[in-house]
Structure formats: structure tokens, C-alpha cells
Amino acid sequence: MTTDRPVALVTGASSGTGRETALALVAAGFDVVGTSRDAARVTPLDGVAFLDLDVAGDASVTAAVQEAIGRFGRIDVLVNNAGVGSIGAAEETSAVRAQAVFDTNSFGVMRMVTEVLPYMRAQRHGRIINISSVLGFMPQPYMAVHAASKHAIEGYSESLDHEVRELGIRSLLVQPAYTRTGFETNSAKPDTPLPAYARQRLTVDRVMAEAVRDGDDPAVVAKAIVAAATDVKPKQRHTAGPTAGRVSTLRRFVPARTFDKQIRKINQLAG
């Protein structure tokens, strides 16, 4: 079938931020395609058609995008929300683990963009919304690989935006702070834990758990995503929630040495 309503494709829509985003886009007047690695196990949502998708697989990405186009005839907004976390010191994280994180968080975004762009170019319009993080522009000790994957998406998205803007397409970023999801419990842990980092890793784990517990509701992030999808003149970067806004301002205007000290203080690091 085809539709006259705008169509949004949201990856990782089975829970958390992705689920709230799918619902918010339906409320904003979109037909929504949500994806999950196992769509058969997803609790149905009114107005959302779920498809199987593993963003780490080329064939899976191609099949999901083609099925979405076959059902609706168009994709107006792509929300690249699917992602994985990784917690542990950089030295404790193997190259294999790091590659797996990048394969979802960074290359998964690139696969989706490459597959969807031909349809958006044919339409002469579209929005690509990549879910970054405050860790896309600031450091986080004991999350170096995760932060690196988000830094990569920041550079990719902004560069892409310059390439496709004249084609009627925008590539935009949404930057949440800590959100009340299962992020810290579902994140990969060190695969080669080292005694040298054990005490401090436990401290940072506790700090992270508290930050997530006291973080924004996923609906706050969904609101920012809908704004990025619908604003007539969207910003290239949309911070999601007051904490993300404050951190972004501090990163831009606070002297580097002061910001560095604050990072160490928050994470209870000596020196």
C-alpha cells in the first residue's frame, strides 16, 4: 500500500527511547515503521508496523528498508536510534568488543543511511535523525569505546548534512544526556578486566547507575526527535532535556582545564 501521510522509520523501537519516539511520531501524524531484532516478541503499538532488523547486518538492513518501501511507498524520516553500550576501561576492552560496538552504533547508522538515501533523493526531501549523546562531544572515563562511537556519528552526521542539504534532505543530531532506560545494565562489561582499574571502575559504575536512575524520561528525548523531524528550519544539533543543554553550554564556554577538573570530580577520579 501507499500513504499520503509522512512515514518515519525508527530503529530500535521495541523499548525505551525508541518506543517512546515511535509513539510520539504517531501522535504527530506519521505512519511509523518500528524495528527490532526480533519483531515477533515486541508488544504491539497502535499505529506502528514492526519489522525485523539487525543494523549490524547488510542483508537485514536492505530487506527491512525494502519492506518498508513496499508497504508504504516512501520514507520521509529515518531515526537511527538502535545502539549498544560498553562500560569498562579502554585497556580492558578488546578490539573485537570495540568493533562490535562500532558495528551497531556507527556502521549501523551508515548502513541505514546508505540504504534509505536513494529513496529520499528521488523524493527530493527527507530527514535523517541520528541519536548521539552528550558523550558525542565530551569524554566519559570507563566508557571510551562508547564515547568514541558517538563522536564518530557526530562527525559523520554533520559532514553528511552538507552533502545532502541541496537535495532537500537534512542530517540532524539529537543529543540526550542520561536517560531512564536499561542502558547501564544492558551495556557490555569488560572482557579482560584488570586489577589496576577494578576499584575505580566500580566507582564509575555506581556514578553511572545513579545518573541513569535520576536521568530524563525517554519521552523527553522523543520530544526532541519529533522537533527535529518536523521543525521547518531545524537545528543541526538538538539537545534533549535540560541536563544535555547545560552540558553542551559548559563544553562550549567553560575553559578546558575547568571542564577537565569537573569530569574528574563527577567520576570521583584522583588527580
N, C-alpha and C positions, 0 to 999 in steps of 0.2 A: 504494500500500500504506500501511498504518498500522503503528505500532510502539508497544509498551508501554515501550520504553526512552526515556530522555530524549534530545532531539535538540538538537544545537548547530550553529549556522551561523557559520562563520568566514570573514570576508572576507580577501582577500589571502593565501590559504593555499598558494600554489604553491611558496613558498620561505621561507627564513629563519624568523623568529618564527612566522609564520602556519602554516607546515608543521609545525614542532615542536609548536605548540599543537593542531593537528588530531590529531596522533599521540597526544599526551598525553591529550586528551579521549576518544579511542577507548579508551585503556588504562584510563581512569576509568569506562568503562561507557556512554559516549554513542554514539549514532549521529551521525555528523558529516557535514555538508554543507560542503564547501570551495568557495571561489570563486576565479576567476582571470579576467582579461580575455580569455584565450584558453585555455579548459579543455582543448582538444584537444591542446595542446602540453605539458600537465602530466604529469610522471611519476606513474603511479597509486600510491595509498597504500591499503593494506588497511584496510577499514572506513570509507573516506572517499569520498563521492559528490561529484564535482566538477561545478560549473555555471559557465557564462559569466556574468560580472558586471562592469560598469563602474560604480562607485559615483558617478561624476560624471554619470550619465545617468538621468533619472527613469524612462524606459521600461524600461531594463535592470534597475533595482532592482525595479520592480514584477514584471517577468517572473521574475526569479530567486527572489524570495520566494514567489510563487505556485507555481512549480515545486517548491520545497522543501516547501511545504504539501501540494501534490498528491501528492508521493512518500511523505511521512512522516506527514502529518496534524497536525503540531504543530511548534512551535519553542519550546524551553524556555530556550535560552541563545543570545544574539546576541553574537558577539565582533567588534567593529569594529576590525579590525587593518589594513586596507588604508590605505596612506599614501604620500606622496611627500615628498622633502626639497628644501630650497632653501638654497644657500650663496652668500653674497655680501653686500656692504654694503647697507644699506637703500636708499641713494640709487641703487645700481646695479641695483636690482630694479624692473622696470616694474610698473605696476598690472595689466597683463594677466597677467604671470607670477604676481604675488601672488594674483590671482583664481583662477588655475589650481590653485595650492597649496591655497587655501581650499576650492575646489570638491571636492577629494578629501578633505583632512584634516578639514575642518569640516562643510561641507554634505553630503559623502558620508555622514558619520555620521548627520546629521539625516535624510537621505533613508531610510536603513536603519531608523532608529528609528521614523519615521512609518509605514513600511510594515509593520513587524513588530508594533508595539504593539496593533493591533486583535485579533490572534490571542492575544497574551499576556493582554489584558484579558478575552477570552472564556474563557481557561483559568483566570483568576484567579491566575496565577503566571508568573514569568519572571525572567531575569537579563539585563540589558544591560551588557556589559563593554566599555568604551571604552579603547583603548590610547592613553594620553597619553605622558608623558615627564617626565624631570626638567626639561625645558625648558617644561613646563606650569606650573611655579611659580618658575622662575629665568630670568635673562637669558642669552643667548649672543650675543656680538658676532659679526657677519658671518653670523648666521642669524636675523635679526629677523623675517622673514616666517614662517619655520617655527615659531619660538617663539610668535609671535602666534597661529598656527593651533592650537597645542596649549593655549595659555592659554584660547582660546575654548572648547575642548572641556571643559576643567576647569569653567568656569562653567556651561556647558550641562548637563553630566552631573550636577553637584550639584543644580542647580535642578530638573532632571527627576526626580531621585530623590525630592525632596519631593512632587512631583505624583503619582507612581505608587506610592509605598510602600503606601498604604492599599488599593491594588488588588491587592496580593500580588506586586508587581514591584519589583525594585531596579535602580537605575542606578549602576554602580560604575566606578571608575577603576583601571587598572594603570599604574604609572609606572616604566618601565625607565630605566636610565642608558645609557651607550653599550654597544652590543651588537655582537658579531662577525657582522655581515651586510655586504651591499654598499652600505650606506646612503650613505657619502660619495662612492663612485664613481658611484652612480646618481642623486645629487642634481642638481637643475638648477643650472647655474652662472650668473653674472651675464650678463644680456642687454645691459647697457650698461656694460661695465667702465670704470672711471675711474682715471687715473694716481694720483690722490690717495690711493687705497686699495690700490694694487697690492701694495706691499711688505708691508703688514700683513695683507692677505688671504692671501698666500702663507704667512705665518707661521701664521695661524689654520688654514688648510687642513692644514698639517703637524701641528699640535697635534691637530686632529680625527682625522686618519688614524691617529695614534699611539693616541688614545683608543679608537677603534673596534678597532684591532688588539689592544689589551690589554683589551678590554671583556668583558662577560659572554657566555657561551654562550647562544644563543637558548632552549635548554632551561630556563634559569633563569627567563626571562620566562614561558615556557609553564607552569612550575610555579605561578607566582603567578596566572596566569589560571585554572588549574584550581581553585586555592584560592578565588578569587572566585566561581567557578561552583558550588562545592559546599559551602562553609562554611555551617553552619546559621545563624550570626549573622555575616555578612560585614562587613568594614570598608568604609567608603565609598571609601577610597584604599588600594591595595596597592602598596607599593614593591617592585620586582623586583630582588633581589640586594643585596649589602652596600653597594656604592657608592651606589646610589639611596637606601638607608636612611640612610647618613651624610649625604648632601647634603640630604635632607629635614630631618634633625635640625638641621643647621647653619643652614639657611634660617630655621627657626623660632626658634632660640635665640641665634644669633650676632648682635651689633649690626650694623645695616645698613651702617655705614661699613666695618667689618671685612670683611663679606661682599663689598662692592663692591671693596675692595682685592684680595681673593683672586681674584675673577673676572678682574681686570686682570692679576694676576700669572700666573695659569694660561695666559692667552691672550697673554702677553708684550706687553701694551699699556703704553705710557709714561703717566706722569702719575697 
